[in-house]
Amino acid sequence: MPILGVIASSISGNLYSASYDSIATTTVGAGGASFVEFTSIPSTYTHLQIRISSLGSADAQQGLNTTYNGDTGTNYSSHGVSATRSSTGFFATANDNIQYFGFSLFSGYPSTSVIDILDYANTNKFKTMKCLTGCDRSSAGIVYFFSGVWRNTNAITSIKITPNSGNFNQHSSFALYGIKVA
Amino acid sequence: MPSTYTPIATTTLSGSPVTNVTFSSIPQTYTDLVLVSNIIYSANGGDYISLRFNNNSTNGTYAITRLTANGSTVSADGGTDNKMPFYSSSTTQYVPFVAHINNYSNTTTFKTALVRLSNAGASVALGVGSFASTAAITQLDVFFAG
């Protein structure tokens, strides 16, 4: 069943037709969740995309991060550029044990994230990702563009998504897609 | 596995410029919406590429935050509005404008739109907007506004 709709202006034909598959979806239930994890990710795609609509357990800014294949070693680096309504900013970590992809998790207004992980199954190179994420809460907002690297050549078979503090609230939704390139 | 990236509707303008492109009767059977557009401005109306949902023009229902870089400066702005005005448009360059609206059909949470776009002759921008309504999104309007 198709689950991702596309509205296109000035485009004809299909986008990613027959090459953009749903691998797994998770919606957080009552009680919340301290993390969401996709496991047993098949290596049959070219790229992965994670699409998130998430709510935090507190109306205070929280970070969002991923780890791959259960690796909690200091093998991750992240860089980001951001904007609030009044200022721009930047962020970087090196040799961290988590990979940040945003600091836009709040309660009440959902944070939206689209993470692309390229060549995730290639065993000859480190894994890189990019992420567009943000949350606007009427009284304030923040938007980020992130990049990250996991210095490991293993194929990614599991992805754990965790808020830096607190939990994901119920109604948070996470979807993992596989993209095949002809 | 089946394809999960499915076109719902497409519109290509020809002839006279229009003030508004409306996608209505959006089915509720998907997880997310992605708007993929390539827009040029006719200098006939406002000058921000804007989004509006469900024909709701209530002031304060929408809010946005924008990041723009033009080659020499990076700027940030935003605020509340009766629409999501994301970017100053161009009359000389087509502006690729992609909006992600995740979880658009749920009736429990407010809605968030993530936008990335560029004007090859001037700048690149990111944006996030909120639509403070728990109603499922059934209509999307794309238009220019000041």
Chai-1 contact restraints between the chains, C-beta under 6 A:
chainA,res_idxA,chainB,res_idxB,connection_type,confidence,min_distance_angstrom,max_distance_angstrom,comment,restraint_id
A,P2,B,T4,contact,1.0,0.0,6.0,A-B,restraint_1
A,P2,B,T6,contact,1.0,0.0,6.0,A-B,restraint_2
A,I3,B,T4,contact,1.0,0.0,6.0,A-B,restraint_3
A,I3,B,Y30,contact,1.0,0.0,6.0,A-B,restraint_4
A,I3,B,T31,contact,1.0,0.0,6.0,A-B,restraint_5
A,L4,B,T4,contact,1.0,0.0,6.0,A-B,restraint_6
A,L4,B,Y5,contact,1.0,0.0,6.0,A-B,restraint_7
A,L4,B,Y30,contact,1.0,0.0,6.0,A-B,restraint_8
A,L4,B,T31,contact,1.0,0.0,6.0,A-B,restraint_9
A,L4,B,D32,contact,1.0,0.0,6.0,A-B,restraint_10
A,G5,B,I8,contact,1.0,0.0,6.0,A-B,restraint_11
A,G5,B,Y30,contact,1.0,0.0,6.0,A-B,restraint_12
A,G5,B,L33,contact,1.0,0.0,6.0,A-B,restraint_13
A,V6,B,P7,contact,1.0,0.0,6.0,A-B,restraint_14
A,V6,B,V34,contact,1.0,0.0,6.0,A-B,restraint_15
A,I7,B,I8,contact,1.0,0.0,6.0,A-B,restraint_16
A,I7,B,A9,contact,1.0,0.0,6.0,A-B,restraint_17
A,I7,B,F23,contact,1.0,0.0,6.0,A-B,restraint_18
A,I7,B,L35,contact,1.0,0.0,6.0,A-B,restraint_19
A,A8,B,T10,contact,1.0,0.0,6.0,A-B,restraint_20
A,A8,B,V36,contact,1.0,0.0,6.0,A-B,restraint_21
A,S9,B,T11,contact,1.0,0.0,6.0,A-B,restraint_22
A,S9,B,V21,contact,1.0,0.0,6.0,A-B,restraint_23
A,S9,B,S37,contact,1.0,0.0,6.0,A-B,restraint_24
A,S10,B,T12,contact,1.0,0.0,6.0,A-B,restraint_25
A,S10,B,N38,contact,1.0,0.0,6.0,A-B,restraint_26
A,I11,B,T10,contact,1.0,0.0,6.0,A-B,restraint_27
A,I11,B,V36,contact,1.0,0.0,6.0,A-B,restraint_28
A,S12,B,T10,contact,1.0,0.0,6.0,A-B,restraint_29
A,N14,B,P7,contact,1.0,0.0,6.0,A-B,restraint_30
A,L15,B,Y5,contact,1.0,0.0,6.0,A-B,restraint_31
A,Y16,B,Y5,contact,1.0,0.0,6.0,A-B,restraint_32
A,S17,B,S3,contact,1.0,0.0,6.0,A-B,restraint_33
A,A18,B,S3,contact,1.0,0.0,6.0,A-B,restraint_34
A,Y20,B,T4,contact,1.0,0.0,6.0,A-B,restraint_35
A,Y20,B,Y5,contact,1.0,0.0,6.0,A-B,restraint_36
A,D21,B,M1,contact,1.0,0.0,6.0,A-B,restraint_37
A,D21,B,T4,contact,1.0,0.0,6.0,A-B,restraint_38
A,S22,B,T4,contact,1.0,0.0,6.0,A-B,restraint_39
A,R51,B,D32,contact,1.0,0.0,6.0,A-B,restraint_40
A,R51,B,N102,contact,1.0,0.0,6.0,A-B,restraint_41
A,S53,B,N102,contact,1.0,0.0,6.0,A-B,restraint_42
A,S53,B,N103,contact,1.0,0.0,6.0,A-B,restraint_43
A,A83,B,L67,contact,1.0,0.0,6.0,A-B,restraint_44
A,A83,B,A76,contact,1.0,0.0,6.0,A-B,restraint_45
A,T84,B,A76,contact,1.0,0.0,6.0,A-B,restraint_46
A,R85,B,T65,contact,1.0,0.0,6.0,A-B,restraint_47
A,R85,B,D77,contact,1.0,0.0,6.0,A-B,restraint_48
A,R85,B,G78,contact,1.0,0.0,6.0,A-B,restraint_49
A,S87,B,A76,contact,1.0,0.0,6.0,A-B,restraint_50
A,T88,B,V74,contact,1.0,0.0,6.0,A-B,restraint_51
A,T88,B,A76,contact,1.0,0.0,6.0,A-B,restraint_52
A,Y109,B,F110,contact,1.0,0.0,6.0,A-B,restraint_53
A,Y109,B,S130,contact,1.0,0.0,6.0,A-B,restraint_54
A,P110,B,T109,contact,1.0,0.0,6.0,A-B,restraint_55
A,P110,B,T112,contact,1.0,0.0,6.0,A-B,restraint_56
A,T112,B,N102,contact,1.0,0.0,6.0,A-B,restraint_57
A,T112,B,T112,contact,1.0,0.0,6.0,A-B,restraint_58
A,T112,B,L114,contact,1.0,0.0,6.0,A-B,restraint_59
A,V114,B,H100,contact,1.0,0.0,6.0,A-B,restraint_60
A,L132,B,L114,contact,1.0,0.0,6.0,A-B,restraint_61
A,L132,B,R116,contact,1.0,0.0,6.0,A-B,restraint_62
A,G134,B,L114,contact,1.0,0.0,6.0,A-B,restraint_63
A,G134,B,V128,contact,1.0,0.0,6.0,A-B,restraint_64
A,D136,B,A63,contact,1.0,0.0,6.0,A-B,restraint_65
A,D136,B,T65,contact,1.0,0.0,6.0,A-B,restraint_66
A,D136,B,V128,contact,1.0,0.0,6.0,A-B,restraint_67
A,D136,B,G129,contact,1.0,0.0,6.0,A-B,restraint_68
A,D136,B,S130,contact,1.0,0.0,6.0,A-B,restraint_69
A,S138,B,A63,contact,1.0,0.0,6.0,A-B,restraint_70
A,S138,B,S130,contact,1.0,0.0,6.0,A-B,restraint_71
A,S138,B,A132,contact,1.0,0.0,6.0,A-B,restraint_72
A,G141,B,T65,contact,1.0,0.0,6.0,A-B,restraint_73
A,G141,B,G78,contact,1.0,0.0,6.0,A-B,restraint_74
A,G141,B,V128,contact,1.0,0.0,6.0,A-B,restraint_75
A,V143,B,T65,contact,1.0,0.0,6.0,A-B,restraint_76
A,V143,B,L67,contact,1.0,0.0,6.0,A-B,restraint_77
A,V143,B,L126,contact,1.0,0.0,6.0,A-B,restraint_78
A,V143,B,V128,contact,1.0,0.0,6.0,A-B,restraint_79
A,F145,B,L126,contact,1.0,0.0,6.0,A-B,restraint_80
A,H171,B,T108,contact,1.0,0.0,6.0,A-B,restraint_81
A,H171,B,T109,contact,1.0,0.0,6.0,A-B,restraint_82
A,S173,B,N103,contact,1.0,0.0,6.0,A-B,restraint_83
A,A175,B,T31,contact,1.0,0.0,6.0,A-B,restraint_84
